[in-house]
Amino acid sequence: RLRPGGWLVDELINFYFNLLARKFTDCHYFNSFFLTKLLGDDAREYNYVGVRRWTRKVDLFAKRRCFVPVNVGNLHWTLVAVDFRARTVRYLDSMGAPGLAYLNAVKRYLLDEHLDKKKAPDPDSWTILPSNEDVPHQTNGFDCGVFATFAAHYLSFDKEPSFTQADTPHLRRRMLLSILNSALV
């Protein structure tokens, strides 16, 4: 799955996100099942109660960032990145879709989460940032998981994702070595 041309499965993305979580304790990395549980298989049925306990031991609002991998129709990986300092909810799609439904769902989740965990409405507003030309774009049909995973990687370091399609073989090797070593390389 990490060879060139392989489509990343959820277990690889989740494992890499766990490695990121070990290094960046001020960030939260949801696993690839979070959004499916929040929105249902068809991404149309919002259900906060279904994910309410996912953060029972985490104060999400004390984090710097959080990341939500999105598996669009079991065909394409994208990423929602929340920046708690800037109060932004950003969609990163290597194919360029704006992701408004996912952005609005995560924004609604944040409002519900604040009300549930803090027992008060969220006093500040959130800015929605759809995917745009600044997001690295893939030129094939199989590197979306690499793009989504390394977008989270770069943003965890407070760097804008700046890789290109030509970098994906290197990024795949880096991901493989990180997984084999159980540590980021």
N, C-alpha and C positions, 0 to 999 in steps of 0.2 A: 504493500500500500504506500510505502514511502519512496518507491522507485519512480523515476520520471514517467508520467502518464497515469499514475495511480490516483484514484480518488480517495481522499482521506475519510476514514470512517470516524464515527463519534468517539470511539474509545481512544484513538490517537489524539484527537483534539482535547478530550477531557484529561488525558494523561499529561499533555503538554501544559494545559491550563493549571493542573495541580503543581507542576514544576514552577510555573510563574508565581503561583500563590505562596509557595515556600519562600521565594526570594522577595516578593513584594507583599509583605503582610499588611500594608496600608491600602491594598487593593482587594477587591472581591471578584472571584471568577466563578460565575454560575456554570453548571455543566450543560451539556447540549440538550438535556431533556427539560430544562427549566421552561423555556418558552412554549414547548409543546404542552406541558402541564398547565401553563398559564392560559394558553389560547385554544387548546384542543388540537386534535390531529388536523383539522381543516383550517386552523388559525383564525377562527371566527367566533369562538365562544370564550369570552374573557371570564376567568375564574380565579380570583385572588385567593379564595379559601383553599384551593388546591395547592398553592405554593406558600401559604402563610407561614408554615412551620420551617420552611427552608432556611430562614435567617433567624431562628429562635436564639441562637448563640452568637449572633453577629449584629453589631450596630452598624448597619449599612451606611448610615449618614455620618459616621465617624471616619469612614474610609475616604481615600483620595479619589479613587476611581472604582468602577465596577464594569465587568464585561459580560455580555450575553451572546454566546454563539447562536446563530440562527440557521436552521436547516430548512431552506425554502423548498417545500414540496418534495423532500427527499431527493432533490436534484442539484442543489446549489447551496454553498455555505456563504454566509455573510456575518456581520458583527454589529451589535449595538454596544456602544461605549458611552458610559455615563461619567461625566467629570463633575464631582461634587463641589469642587472649588469654583468652577466657572458656571455651574448650574446648567450644563448642557447635556442633551441626549442626542447622540450622533450615530448615524447609520453609515457603515462602510461596506460598500458592495463593489467588488472588482469587476462587475459587469455593468455598473452604473445606475441600477434602479434606485429610486429615491427612498423606498422603504417606509413610507409614511404610516402604514398600518402597524408595523412593528414599533416604530418610534412612539406613536400614540399609545400603544399597549404598554410599553415600558414606562412612559411618563405616567400613565394611569396607575400602574403598579407602584411607582414611587410615591404617588400621592396616597394611595391606600396603605402602603407600608408605613409611611410617616404617621398617618392617623392611627393605625393599629399599634405600632410599637411606641410612639411618642405620646399617644393619647391626645393629640392636637393636630389640627390641619397644618399642612406644610405652609409656612408663612411666605415663602418666596416663590417666584415663578421659575419655570424651566424653559430653556430655549431648545427648540427642535432643530436639528441640523441634518437635512437629508443628504444622501450621498451626492458627491459632485465630482468635477474633473480632477480635484486635488487628490482623490483616492487612487492608489495604484490600480491599474487595470490589467486584467489577464487577457491574453490573446488566444487562449485555447479553451476547451470545455472541461478541464479536469484539475486545474490548479487553484480553484476557489478556496478550498480548505487551507492551503498554504497561505494564501493572501489574507484570509480572515484571522488565522492563528498568529501570523507575524504582524498584522495590524495591531492586535492586542499586545504582542511582545514590544513593539516600538512604543506604543502609547504608555505602557507600563514604565518605560524609561523616560516618560515625558518628551518623547521625540515623535515628530510626525512620520508616519509610514512613508518611506522614500525609496523602497525597492521597486524593481521592475520585473517584467516577465523573464528577462535574461538571468535574474538572480535566483529563480526558483530551484534550479538544481542544487545550488549551494545551500539554500534555506532548507530543502528537504534533507540534505546530508547533516546539516546542523541539528535539525529536529531528530533525526535518527540517532545521532551521537548523544544528544541530550536524553533521549528516552533510554538508550542502552546504559548510560551512566547514571540515570536517575538524578540528573543535575543539569542545569542550563550550561551550555557551552557556547 
